Amino acid sequence: MIDNKQPKKQTVAQYVVEFLKYEGVQYVFGIPGGQPLSICDAIYDQEDMEFIAPHHENAAAHAADAMGRLTGTPGVCLATTGPGATNLLTGIGGAKRDSSPVIAITANNNKKDILRDDAQDADHNALFRSLTKWTVQINDPEHVHEIMSEAFQTALSGNPGPVHIDFTRDVLQKDMPEKYQVYRNTINRKIPGDVEQLNKIIDIIDNYERPVIWAGNGVKLSQARKELLNLAELLNIPIITTFNGIGAVPTTHDLVFGTRSRMGTMLCDEIISDSDVMLAIGNSLNGPSTSRWKMKIPNKLIQIDIDPTIIGKHYPETLGVWGDAKECLKYIINNSKTTEMKQVNRKKRIEQLKEKYKKWKETRVNVPEYRKESPIKPQSLIETIGNIAPNNTVFSVDAGNPGIWTHLLSIKENNLYMKPVGFGNMAFSLPGAIAAKLTYPERPVICIVGDGSLGMSLAEIETAVRLKLSIVLIVMNDKGYGNIKQEQLRDFGPRYIGVDFTDISFTDIAIACNAKGERVNNNAGFESALQRALSSNSLYLIDALIDQKESVWDKPF
């Protein structure tokens, strides 16, 4: 008997989901709405892909951003038209400014009804243009494969970042032309760097006495931790990181001396200003890092970056190399030559810096009196977290004071660390922690958040509980928008406005969501609570009351 049944055709929505699956996407974060329902329905049929629905699209974008940061492959978020799309924008802006690969998918109205006063009408491409590497609309099945391929290529190539694809509702429901297969051609993104320029760098490093490495986010993106440490060890060069570069190297290494940014350490300022040549690797030398380009830096500046447009952008006399940090560092290591006398002098300098670093920690971080204070000193809380957190912990940190204080965090060899820096977008850390636990279920995940940021993402406690994720959620609670209050007091004091909250019982909220929690107001209580939280099999919230008088604007580091 002849079977006359024709093979079932694949819709565009089904093809899109198959494409994501081919690219290794396991999780799509989003909130279902009418326009993208055909994509949601296609995900339903995938056994190895999960649709994660938070309580706000902003959390979906933040989770996708975190996935991009942690894996180096694009995280994916999905939203409906109008308010669904606009709710993604803050998280997408964070991904853009911090070079995180994300594919943001929105579903618009039917092609013929766009910009004709239909429901939730909005020009998505106009909205996303300034916050993405590329924004494009698909309204014809013939364009789907080409644009999906280009989107992934764009998100991953050069300086990584988010790409936005807007589908019209009707195209998602159309049949996909049978000629298209679910694959794309990949390219090698490891730009090796110009050998002639790299040789100049080698000669310069050889001829200067007091070099310093200022490492940025590009080192993390390139996964060049090992190479950076090897170079520093080979040539006895101290390493400092930007805020975005925290986690690029372990802070426990003898050649790592801290973080320099608008609120970095005095010691780092001193090291940079005393150096005679600086090697900026994966560091854009942007405004916050350089105190709006007013900080004192060495006259001789070398910059290695994957983005050629920022090399020499702020410091025109820069010797620049366009290339991947890992590849460029490998070449420098393999071809370096430094005289024995310079090595002796550099070793002496390192020993002096280690002694200064020890004294700095004793007077700024590991102060015995801090551990006795109630409410808890932020320095003491961060020190405790660093000491107790296991070696394989993933830290997801929010903007504001928690993000600033955590540059004092002890980051061990296998720790991972992420926070929103360039865009300063609050409410990142809890969705980021959810993405981290989904990505690394065997690792402890510690989320460090202020009460202000948690207020913007509070409902995601339920999301973590629903997904059965064990996350340690540490609330640095100063009962307000502490960072802004401190800035107001500095510039307008004693006047301030809009920064104080009532005393919120975050513990009760966590318990109401079927999580666990407790409040602490001293370091001893926090230590024991953290131990309980790390051994918990569910989300465990620690509401830590911190001393609001400790101001990051008063140069406490």
VEXTIBA-937926 format. One record per residue (C-alpha): y, z negated, x negated; residue in one letter. Coordinates in steps of 0.02 Angstrom, whole numbers. Each point is the difference from the previous one (the first is absolute). Layout:
pt north: Y, up: Z, east: X, code: A
...
This chain:
pt north: 0, up: 0, east: 0, code: M
pt north: 169, up: 48, east: -69, code: I
pt north: 129, up: -138, east: -7, code: D
pt north: 163, up: 78, east: 56, code: N
pt north: 100, up: -159, east: -23, code: K
pt north: 150, up: 26, east: -110, code: Q
pt north: 38, up: -133, east: -132, code: P
pt north: 128, up: -122, east: 62, code: K
pt north: 170, up: 40, east: -70, code: K
pt north: 98, up: -129, east: -96, code: Q
pt north: 172, up: -52, east: 60, code: T
pt north: 146, up: -19, east: -119, code: V
pt north: -7, up: -189, east: 25, code: A
pt north: -184, up: -3, east: -49, code: Q
pt north: 35, up: 109, east: -151, code: Y
pt north: 141, up: -115, east: -56, code: V
pt north: -116, up: -150, east: 7, code: V
pt north: -135, up: 96, east: -95, code: E
pt north: 129, up: 44, east: -131, code: F
pt north: 50, up: -182, east: -20, code: L
pt north: -183, up: -46, east: -15, code: K
pt north: -25, up: 132, east: -136, code: Y
pt north: 147, up: -78, east: -94, code: E
pt north: -88, up: -168, east: 2, code: G
pt north: 106, up: -82, east: 134, code: V
pt north: -94, up: -147, east: 75, code: Q
pt north: 139, up: -82, east: 99, code: Y
pt north: 138, up: 71, east: 110, code: V
pt north: 133, up: -129, east: 47, code: F
pt north: 96, up: 29, east: 159, code: G
pt north: 35, up: -35, east: 182, code: I
pt north: -71, up: 120, east: 127, code: P
pt north: 121, up: 89, east: 116, code: G
pt north: -18, up: 146, east: 118, code: G
pt north: 43, up: 138, east: -123, code: Q
pt north: -123, up: -44, east: -140, code: P
pt north: -146, up: -49, east: 112, code: L
pt north: -99, up: 155, east: -49, code: S
pt north: 4, up: -59, east: -182, code: I
pt north: -53, up: -175, east: 52, code: C
pt north: -143, up: 73, east: 101, code: D
pt north: -57, up: 102, east: -150, code: A
pt north: -1, up: -157, east: -109, code: I
pt north: -111, up: -83, east: 132, code: Y
pt north: -141, up: 120, east: -48, code: D
pt north: 10, up: -40, east: -187, code: Q
pt north: -122, up: -134, east: -56, code: E
pt north: 82, up: -22, east: -171, code: D
pt north: 182, up: 0, east: 57, code: M
pt north: 86, up: -141, east: 92, code: E
pt north: 159, up: -2, east: 103, code: F
pt north: 96, up: -161, east: -34, code: I
pt north: 126, up: -46, east: 134, code: A
pt north: 131, up: -129, east: -53, code: P
pt north: 132, up: -65, east: 120, code: H
pt north: 142, up: 109, east: -65, code: H
pt north: 10, up: 170, east: -82, code: E
pt north: 100, up: -76, east: -143, code: N
pt north: -155, up: -100, east: -46, code: A
pt north: -102, up: 160, east: 5, code: A
pt north: 118, up: 83, east: -124, code: A
pt north: -1, up: -154, east: -112, code: H
pt north: -190, up: -6, east: 1, code: A
pt north: -10, up: 185, east: -43, code: A
pt north: 126, up: -28, east: -140, code: D
pt north: -106, up: -144, east: -68, code: A
pt north: -154, up: 109, east: 6, code: M
pt north: 91, up: 132, east: -103, code: G
pt north: 56, up: -130, east: -127, code: R
pt north: -172, up: -76, east: -19, code: L
pt north: -106, up: 158, east: -7, code: T
pt north: 116, up: 135, east: -66, code: G
pt north: -56, up: 109, east: 146, code: T
pt north: 103, up: 23, east: 158, code: P
pt north: -4, up: -132, east: 135, code: G
pt north: 14, up: 73, east: 175, code: V
pt north: 101, up: -61, east: 149, code: C
pt north: 17, up: 74, east: 174, code: L
pt north: 131, up: -17, east: 137, code: A
pt north: 53, up: 78, east: 162, code: T
pt north: 164, up: 88, east: 32, code: T
pt north: 173, up: -80, east: 7, code: G
pt north: -6, up: -190, east: -21, code: P
pt north: -174, up: 9, east: -76, code: G
pt north: 65, up: 115, east: -136, code: A
pt north: 161, up: -97, east: -30, code: T
pt north: -100, up: -162, east: -19, code: N
pt north: -89, up: 77, east: -150, code: L
pt north: 160, up: 34, east: -95, code: L
pt north: 27, up: -166, east: -89, code: T
pt north: -175, up: -4, east: -72, code: G
pt north: 11, up: 183, east: -49, code: I
pt north: 165, up: -33, east: -88, code: G
pt north: -86, up: -136, east: -101, code: G
pt north: -137, up: 121, east: -51, code: A
pt north: 130, up: 129, east: -53, code: K
pt north: 102, up: -118, east: -107, code: R
pt north: -154, up: -77, east: -82, code: D
pt north: -94, up: 165, east: -28, code: S
pt north: -148, up: -35, east: 113, code: S
pt north: -100, up: 148, east: 69, code: P
pt north: -7, up: -3, east: 190, code: V
pt north: -37, up: 129, east: 135, code: I
pt north: 101, up: -45, east: 155, code: A
pt north: -59, up: 94, east: 154, code: I
pt north: 100, up: 7, east: 160, code: T
pt north: -40, up: 90, east: 161, code: A
pt north: 146, up: 77, east: 93, code: N
pt north: 17, up: 71, east: 174, code: N
pt north: -62, up: 173, east: 43, code: N
pt north: 86, up: 135, east: -100, code: K
pt north: 95, up: 73, east: 147, code: K
pt north: 66, up: -171, east: 51, code: D
pt north: 65, up: -65, east: -167, code: I
pt north: 186, up: -39, east: 4, code: L
pt north: 6, up: 37, east: 187, code: R
pt north: 21, up: -178, east: 63, code: D
pt north: -186, up: -32, east: 18, code: D
pt north: -74, up: -176, east: -14, code: A
pt north: 42, up: -93, east: -162, code: Q
pt north: 83, up: 157, east: -68, code: D
pt north: 49, up: -4, east: -184, code: A
pt north: 22, up: 116, east: -148, code: D
pt north: -133, up: -75, east: -113, code: H
pt north: 32, up: 112, east: -149, code: N
pt north: 184, up: -46, east: -3, code: A
pt north: -47, up: -184, east: 8, code: L
pt north: -124, up: 6, east: -144, code: F
pt north: 89, up: 121, east: -115, code: R
pt north: 92, up: -125, east: -111, code: S
pt north: -148, up: -120, east: -14, code: L
pt north: -141, up: 118, east: -48, code: T
pt north: -42, up: 129, east: -132, code: K
pt north: -31, up: 127, east: 137, code: W
pt north: 7, up: 6, east: 189, code: T
pt north: -73, up: 143, east: 102, code: V
pt north: -50, up: 43, east: 177, code: Q
pt north: -162, up: 88, east: 47, code: I
pt north: 2, up: 97, east: 162, code: N
pt north: -130, up: 136, east: -37, code: D
pt north: -185, up: -23, east: -43, code: P
pt north: 15, up: 133, east: -136, code: E
pt north: 114, up: -115, east: -99, code: H
pt north: -105, up: -158, east: 4, code: V
pt north: -110, up: 23, east: -154, code: H
pt north: 142, up: 63, east: -108, code: E
pt north: 118, up: -140, east: 45, code: I
pt north: -131, up: -139, east: -10, code: M
pt north: -48, up: 61, east: -173, code: S
pt north: 180, up: 8, east: -57, code: E
pt north: 36, up: -171, east: 73, code: A
pt north: -135, up: -87, east: -102, code: F
pt north: 50, up: 98, east: -155, code: Q
pt north: 183, up: -47, east: 22, code: T
pt north: -37, up: -184, east: 34, code: A
pt north: -101, up: -13, east: -161, code: L
pt north: 87, up: 116, east: -123, code: S
pt north: 143, up: -47, east: -116, code: G
pt north: 79, up: -160, east: 60, code: N
pt north: -115, up: -50, east: 145, code: P
pt north: 74, up: -33, east: 171, code: G
pt north: -15, up: 18, east: 187, code: P
pt north: -15, up: 163, east: 95, code: V
pt north: 30, up: 16, east: 187, code: H
pt north: -94, up: 121, east: 113, code: I
pt north: 56, up: 21, east: 180, code: D
pt north: -122, up: 83, east: 120, code: F
pt north: 49, up: 65, east: 169, code: T
pt north: -111, up: -73, east: 134, code: R
pt north: -62, up: 169, east: 61, code: D
pt north: -52, up: 63, east: -173, code: V
pt north: -112, up: -152, east: -24, code: L
pt north: -99, up: 49, east: 153, code: Q
pt north: -20, up: 184, east: -48, code: K
pt north: -154, up: 70, east: -83, code: D
pt north: 1, up: 15, east: -188, code: M
pt north: -34, up: 176, east: -71, code: P
pt north: -179, up: 2, east: -64, code: E
pt north: 47, up: 77, east: -168, code: K
pt north: 70, up: -163, east: -69, code: Y
pt north: -111, up: -121, east: -94, code: Q
pt north: 45, up: -181, east: -33, code: V
pt north: 44, up: 3, east: -184, code: Y
pt north: 146, up: 31, east: -116, code: R
pt north: 22, up: 50, east: -181, code: N
pt north: 50, up: -145, east: -112, code: T
pt north: 103, up: 6, east: -158, code: I
pt north: 9, up: -106, east: -156, code: N
pt north: 148, up: -118, east: 21, code: R
pt north: -11, up: -78, east: -172, code: K
pt north: 150, up: 81, east: -85, code: I
pt north: -31, up: -32, east: -186, code: P
pt north: 180, up: 3, east: -62, code: G
pt north: 83, up: 111, east: -130, code: D
pt north: -78, up: -29, east: -171, code: V
pt north: 160, up: 35, east: -94, code: E
pt north: 94, up: -131, east: 100, code: Q
pt north: -142, up: -125, east: -16, code: L
pt north: 2, up: 22, east: -190, code: N
pt north: 186, up: -39, east: 2, code: K
pt north: -39, up: -160, east: 93, code: I
pt north: -131, up: -48, east: -129, code: I
pt north: 126, up: 28, east: -141, code: D
pt north: 134, up: -102, east: 88, code: I
pt north: -115, up: -147, east: 34, code: I
pt north: -52, up: 6, east: -183, code: D
pt north: 180, up: -8, east: -61, code: N
pt north: 63, up: -146, east: 105, code: Y
pt north: -28, up: -185, east: -30, code: E
pt north: 11, up: -79, east: 173, code: R
pt north: -74, up: 113, east: 135, code: P
pt north: -31, up: -56, east: 179, code: V
pt north: -102, up: 79, east: 140, code: I
pt north: 73, up: -10, east: 176, code: W
pt north: -142, up: 50, east: 116, code: A
pt north: 23, up: 53, east: 181, code: G
pt north: -100, up: 51, east: 151, code: N
pt north: -52, up: 163, east: -84, code: G
pt north: -119, up: -98, east: -111, code: V
pt north: -89, up: -65, east: 154, code: K
pt north: -3, up: 171, east: 83, code: L
pt north: -74, up: 77, east: -156, code: S
pt north: -124, up: -144, east: -21, code: Q
pt north: 60, up: -14, east: -179, code: A
pt north: -18, up: -189, east: -23, code: R
pt north: -129, up: 15, east: -139, code: K
pt north: 100, up: 132, east: -96, code: E
pt north: 163, up: -97, east: 14, code: L
pt north: -80, up: -159, east: -67, code: L
pt north: -86, up: 98, east: -139, code: N
pt north: 166, up: 75, east: -56, code: L
pt north: 87, up: -168, east: 3, code: A
pt north: -141, up: -81, east: -100, code: E
pt north: -7, up: 143, east: -124, code: L
pt north: 186, up: -4, east: -38, code: L
pt north: 43, up: -182, east: 43, code: N
pt north: 123, up: 41, east: 138, code: I
pt north: 49, up: -124, east: 138, code: P
pt north: -23, up: 58, east: 180, code: I
pt north: 116, up: -35, east: 146, code: I
pt north: -25, up: 69, east: 174, code: T
pt north: 113, up: 48, east: 143, code: T
pt north: -24, up: -84, east: 169, code: F
pt north: -93, up: 155, east: 56, code: N
pt north: -103, up: -8, east: -159, code: G
pt north: -65, up: -176, east: 32, code: I
pt north: -188, up: 12, east: -13, code: G
pt north: 5, up: 148, east: -119, code: A
pt north: -56, up: -120, east: -136, code: V
pt north: -68, up: -178, east: 11, code: P
pt north: 134, up: -131, east: -27, code: T
pt north: -130, up: -102, east: -94, code: T
pt north: 0, up: 123, east: -146, code: H
pt north: 86, up: -60, east: -160, code: D
pt north: 115, up: 151, east: -7, code: L
pt north: 61, up: -9, east: 181, code: V
pt north: 161, up: -100, east: 19, code: F
pt north: 47, up: 16, east: 183, code: G
pt north: 103, up: 102, east: 119, code: T
pt north: 175, up: 70, east: -12, code: R
pt north: 95, up: 51, east: 156, code: S
pt north: 154, up: -57, east: 92, code: R
pt north: -81, up: -171, east: 8, code: M
pt north: -116, up: 10, east: -150, code: G
pt north: -9, up: -128, east: -138, code: T
pt north: 131, up: -48, east: -127, code: M
pt north: -130, up: 18, east: -136, code: L
pt north: -34, up: 181, east: 48, code: C
pt north: 186, up: 37, east: -5, code: D
pt north: 7, up: -75, east: -173, code: E
pt north: -150, up: 99, east: -63, code: I
pt north: 69, up: 166, east: 63, code: I
pt north: 176, up: -29, east: -65, code: S
pt north: -67, up: -52, east: -171, code: D
pt north: -111, up: 155, east: -17, code: S
pt north: 54, up: 154, east: -96, code: D
pt north: -104, up: 127, east: 97, code: V
pt north: -71, up: -6, east: 176, code: M
pt north: -148, up: 99, east: 66, code: L
pt north: 16, up: 11, east: 191, code: A
pt north: -167, up: 57, east: 71, code: I
pt north: -15, up: 43, east: 184, code: G
pt north: 167, up: -87, east: 23, code: N
pt north: 138, up: 91, east: 93, code: S
pt north: 135, up: -117, east: -69, code: L
pt north: 71, up: -16, east: 175, code: N
pt north: 144, up: -109, east: 60, code: G
pt north: -91, up: -163, east: 39, code: P
pt north: -101, up: 4, east: -161, code: S
pt north: 154, up: 25, east: -110, code: T
pt north: 127, up: -107, east: 96, code: S
pt north: 82, up: 160, east: 62, code: R
pt north: -11, up: 72, east: -177, code: W
pt north: 107, up: -140, east: -72, code: K
pt north: -135, up: -90, east: -100, code: M
pt north: -1, up: 13, east: -188, code: K
pt north: -137, up: 115, east: -61, code: I
pt north: -39, up: 69, east: -174, code: P
pt north: 101, up: 150, east: -57, code: N
pt north: -162, up: 94, east: -30, code: K
pt north: -90, up: 33, east: 164, code: L
pt north: -165, up: 92, east: 27, code: I
pt north: -60, up: 40, east: 176, code: Q
pt north: -172, up: 63, east: 54, code: I
pt north: -17, up: 45, east: 183, code: D
pt north: -99, up: 112, east: 118, code: I
pt north: 162, up: 44, east: 90, code: D
pt north: 109, up: 110, east: -111, code: P
pt north: 152, up: -21, east: 112, code: T
pt north: 26, up: -183, east: -45, code: I
pt north: -18, up: 19, east: -189, code: I
pt north: 174, up: -28, east: -72, code: G
pt north: 73, up: -9, east: 176, code: K
pt north: 91, up: -163, east: -33, code: H
pt north: 1, up: 0, east: -190, code: Y
pt north: 37, up: 177, east: -61, code: P
pt north: -39, up: -33, east: -184, code: E
pt north: -182, up: -35, east: 42, code: T
pt north: -142, up: 82, east: -95, code: L
pt north: -114, up: 47, east: 143, code: G
pt north: -178, up: 58, east: 25, code: V
pt north: -59, up: 69, east: 166, code: W
pt north: -181, up: -51, east: 20, code: G
pt north: -132, up: -118, east: 64, code: D
pt north: 17, up: -173, east: -76, code: A
pt north: -185, up: -16, east: -40, code: K
pt north: -11, up: 169, east: -86, code: E
pt north: 160, up: -25, east: -100, code: C
pt north: -52, up: -173, east: -56, code: L
pt north: -168, up: 65, east: -58, code: K
pt north: 86, up: 128, east: -111, code: Y
pt north: 121, up: -127, east: -73, code: I
pt north: -142, up: -121, east: -38, code: I
pt north: -105, up: 133, east: -85, code: N
pt north: 142, up: 61, east: -109, code: N
pt north: 104, up: -154, east: -38, code: S
pt north: 44, up: -55, east: -174, code: K
pt north: 100, up: -154, east: -45, code: T
pt north: 30, up: -73, east: -172, code: T
pt north: -81, up: -164, east: -49, code: E
pt north: 169, up: -81, east: -29, code: M
pt north: 59, up: 42, east: 175, code: K
pt north: -161, up: -68, east: 71, code: Q
pt north: 25, up: -165, east: -94, code: V
pt north: 179, up: -14, east: 67, code: N
pt north: -55, up: 44, east: 176, code: R
pt north: -138, up: -131, east: -4, code: K
pt north: 129, up: -131, east: -52, code: K
pt north: 109, up: 52, east: 145, code: R
pt north: -146, up: -13, east: 122, code: I
pt north: -39, up: -176, east: -59, code: E
pt north: 182, up: -49, east: 25, code: Q
pt north: 0, up: 76, east: 175, code: L
pt north: -160, up: -92, east: 45, code: K
pt north: 82, up: -164, east: -48, code: E
pt north: 154, up: 42, east: 104, code: K
pt north: -111, up: 49, east: 146, code: Y
pt north: -92, up: -166, east: -11, code: K
pt north: 163, up: -97, east: 3, code: K
pt north: 67, up: 107, east: 141, code: W
pt north: -153, up: -38, east: 109, code: K
pt north: 15, up: -185, east: -38, code: E
pt north: 181, up: -5, east: 59, code: T
pt north: -3, up: 129, east: 140, code: R
pt north: -174, up: 6, east: 76, code: V
pt north: -125, up: -133, east: -56, code: N
pt north: 119, up: -147, east: 22, code: V
pt north: -99, up: -160, east: 38, code: P
pt north: 137, up: -66, east: 116, code: E
pt north: -14, up: 156, east: 109, code: Y
pt north: -178, up: -45, east: 48, code: R
pt north: 57, up: -165, east: 76, code: K
pt north: 135, up: 72, east: 112, code: E
pt north: -9, up: 6, east: 189, code: S
pt north: 35, up: 126, east: 74, code: P
pt north: -91, up: 105, east: -130, code: I
pt north: 95, up: 82, east: -141, code: K
pt north: -31, up: 188, east: 7, code: P
pt north: -36, up: 2, east: -187, code: Q
pt north: -135, up: -130, east: 21, code: S
pt north: -78, up: 89, east: 148, code: L
pt north: -9, up: 165, east: -95, code: I
pt north: -71, up: -87, east: -154, code: E
pt north: -136, up: -80, east: 106, code: T
pt north: -47, up: 166, east: 80, code: I
pt north: -15, up: 83, east: -171, code: G
pt north: -106, up: -141, east: -69, code: N
pt north: -122, up: -12, east: 146, code: I
pt north: -16, up: 182, east: 56, code: A
pt north: -162, up: 80, east: -63, code: P
pt north: 2, up: 135, east: -132, code: N
pt north: -35, up: 140, east: 126, code: N
pt north: 133, up: -49, east: 128, code: T
pt north: 109, up: 131, east: 85, code: V
pt north: 178, up: -62, east: 31, code: F
pt north: 98, up: 77, east: 143, code: S
pt north: 179, up: -62, east: -10, code: V
pt north: 150, up: 24, east: 113, code: D
pt north: 182, up: 41, east: -32, code: A
pt north: 134, up: -133, east: -13, code: G
pt north: -20, up: -166, east: -90, code: N
pt north: -191, up: 1, east: -5, code: P
pt north: 3, up: 165, east: -92, code: G
pt north: 131, up: -63, east: -121, code: I
pt north: -87, up: -165, east: -37, code: W
pt north: -168, up: 84, east: -29, code: T
pt north: 62, up: 81, east: -160, code: H
pt north: -45, up: -172, east: -70, code: L
pt north: -180, up: 24, east: 61, code: L
pt north: -139, up: -6, east: -128, code: S
pt north: -90, up: 166, east: 17, code: I
pt north: -170, up: 4, east: -83, code: K
pt north: -92, up: 150, east: -71, code: E
pt north: -84, up: 56, east: 162, code: N
pt north: 133, up: -51, east: 125, code: N
pt north: 85, up: 131, east: 108, code: L
pt north: 179, up: -24, east: 58, code: Y
pt north: 110, up: 96, east: 121, code: M
pt north: 164, up: -27, east: 89, code: K
pt north: 142, up: 108, east: 73, code: P
pt north: 136, up: 18, east: -129, code: V
pt north: 106, up: 157, east: 10, code: G
pt north: 30, up: -5, east: 188, code: F
pt north: -11, up: -189, east: 16, code: G
pt north: -89, up: 20, east: 166, code: N
pt north: -50, up: -165, east: 78, code: M
pt north: -163, up: -26, east: 97, code: A
pt north: -106, up: 93, east: -129, code: F
pt north: -113, up: -136, east: -66, code: S
pt north: -112, up: -45, east: 148, code: L
pt north: -42, up: 181, east: 47, code: P
pt north: -18, up: 31, east: -187, code: G
pt north: -122, up: -145, east: -13, code: A
pt north: -101, up: 72, east: 145, code: I
pt north: -11, up: 167, east: -92, code: A
pt north: -47, up: -91, east: -160, code: A
pt north: -143, up: -94, east: 81, code: K
pt north: -66, up: 158, east: 82, code: L
pt north: 8, up: 88, east: -169, code: T
pt north: -72, up: -143, east: -102, code: Y
pt north: -101, up: -109, east: 120, code: P
pt north: -81, up: -95, east: -144, code: E
pt north: 166, up: -52, east: -80, code: R
pt north: 108, up: -149, east: 50, code: P
pt north: 163, up: 61, east: 79, code: V
pt north: 154, up: -111, east: -5, code: I
pt north: 150, up: 47, east: 105, code: C
pt north: 164, up: -83, east: -52, code: I
pt north: 136, up: 16, east: 132, code: V
pt north: 161, up: -83, east: 54, code: G
pt north: 22, up: -68, east: 176, code: D
pt north: 129, up: 137, east: 31, code: G
pt north: -118, up: 141, east: -45, code: S
pt north: -145, up: -81, east: 90, code: L
pt north: 106, up: -5, east: 158, code: G
pt north: 6, up: 190, east: -9, code: M
pt north: -189, up: 18, east: -17, code: S
pt north: -66, up: -158, east: 84, code: L
pt north: -112, up: 90, east: 125, code: A
pt north: -101, up: 75, east: -143, code: E
pt north: -85, up: -169, east: -19, code: I
pt north: -98, up: 52, east: 154, code: E
pt north: -38, up: 169, east: -80, code: T
pt north: -78, up: -86, east: -151, code: A
pt north: -99, up: -117, east: 113, code: V
pt north: -61, up: 144, east: 107, code: R
pt north: -60, up: 90, east: -157, code: L
pt north: -84, up: -161, east: -62, code: K
pt north: 96, up: 3, east: -164, code: L
pt north: 13, up: -154, east: -111, code: S
pt north: 178, up: 0, east: -65, code: I
pt north: 99, up: -143, east: -76, code: V
pt north: 172, up: 7, east: 82, code: L
pt north: 127, up: -107, east: -93, code: I
pt north: 166, up: -22, east: 90, code: V
pt north: 144, up: -49, east: -114, code: M
pt north: 92, up: -85, east: 141, code: N
pt north: 183, up: -42, east: -24, code: D
pt north: 36, up: 11, east: 188, code: K
pt north: 110, up: 154, east: -10, code: G
pt north: 48, up: 157, east: -92, code: Y
pt north: 11, up: -100, east: -161, code: G
pt north: 49, up: 138, east: -120, code: N
pt north: 147, up: 58, east: 106, code: I
pt north: 54, up: -178, east: 37, code: K
pt north: 4, up: -37, east: -186, code: Q
pt north: 103, up: 156, east: -33, code: E
pt north: 122, up: -47, east: 138, code: Q
pt north: 19, up: -174, east: -73, code: L
pt north: 33, up: 75, east: -170, code: R
pt north: 132, up: 123, east: 60, code: D
pt north: 73, up: -81, east: 157, code: F
pt north: -60, up: -181, east: -8, code: G
pt north: -1, up: -117, east: 88, code: P
pt north: 3, up: 134, east: 137, code: R
pt north: -157, up: 91, east: 56, code: Y
pt north: -60, up: 84, east: 158, code: I
pt north: -159, up: 68, east: 81, code: G
pt north: -123, up: -72, east: -125, code: V
pt north: -71, up: -162, east: 73, code: D
pt north: -155, up: -17, east: 110, code: F
pt north: -71, up: -143, east: 101, code: T
pt north: -154, up: -83, east: -72, code: D
pt north: -139, up: 122, east: 46, code: I
pt north: -178, up: -67, east: 2, code: S
pt north: -87, up: 146, east: -86, code: F
pt north: -158, up: -103, east: -9, code: T
pt north: -10, up: -12, east: 189, code: D
pt north: 30, up: 187, east: 14, code: I
pt north: -142, up: 36, east: -121, code: A
pt north: -118, up: -115, east: 93, code: I
pt north: 50, up: 82, east: 165, code: A
pt north: -55, up: 166, east: -76, code: C
pt north: -169, up: -78, east: -46, code: N
pt north: 47, up: -14, east: -184, code: A
pt north: 12, up: -161, east: -101, code: K
pt north: 152, up: -85, east: -71, code: G
pt north: 91, up: -154, east: -60, code: E
pt north: 174, up: -53, east: -54, code: R
pt north: 38, up: -77, east: -170, code: V
pt north: 160, up: -68, east: -77, code: N
pt north: -51, up: -52, east: -175, code: N
pt north: -91, up: 79, east: -145, code: N
pt north: -155, up: -110, east: 8, code: A
pt north: -23, up: 44, east: 183, code: G
pt north: 26, up: 183, east: -39, code: F
pt north: -130, up: 0, east: -138, code: E
pt north: -136, up: -70, east: 111, code: S
pt north: 50, up: 114, east: 145, code: A
pt north: -12, up: 152, east: -113, code: L
pt north: -175, up: -49, east: -54, code: Q
pt north: -53, up: -16, east: 183, code: R
pt north: 81, up: 166, east: 43, code: A
pt north: -88, up: 93, east: -141, code: L
pt north: -169, up: -62, east: 62, code: S
pt north: 36, up: 41, east: 183, code: S
pt north: -88, up: 143, east: 88, code: N
pt north: 152, up: 44, east: 108, code: S
pt north: 187, up: 19, east: -15, code: L
pt north: 68, up: -166, east: -60, code: Y
pt north: 187, up: -33, east: 14, code: L
pt north: 86, up: -126, east: -114, code: I
pt north: 173, up: -43, east: 64, code: D
pt north: 82, up: -62, east: -161, code: A
pt north: 170, up: -81, east: 23, code: L
pt north: 103, up: 47, east: -152, code: I
pt north: 163, up: -66, east: -71, code: D
pt north: 138, up: 113, east: 68, code: Q
pt north: 124, up: -66, east: -128, code: K
pt north: -92, up: 95, east: -139, code: E
pt north: 103, up: 159, east: 1, code: S
pt north: -51, up: 160, east: -88, code: V
pt north: 185, up: 44, east: -8, code: W
pt north: 35, up: -147, east: -116, code: D
pt north: -98, up: 76, east: -146, code: K
pt north: -141, up: -129, east: 3, code: P
pt north: -113, up: 105, east: -111, code: F
